[in-house]
């Protein structure tokens, strides 16, 4: 499964373009974020990507989950969003 990492400084339109491109070739794409600001950018990107895919009769579904990462010997909780096209 392909993964996109989104940060608080990611541009939603660019993430949406990448997400749309990946969804056209893969059944599922995973987005990983750490923090509220990154989640905000990711959700904007998902909404934009949905607009790109809707004219073709496609819709997307999101399944969120928590995932613990170890960064510099500290455990950080990230959010992973599995995005599927239907």
Secondary structure, 3 states (H helix, E strand, C coil): CEEEEECCCCCHHHHHHHHHHHHHHCCEEEEEECCHHHHHHHHHHHHHHHHHHHCCCCCEEEEEEEEEEEECCEEEEEEEEEEEEC
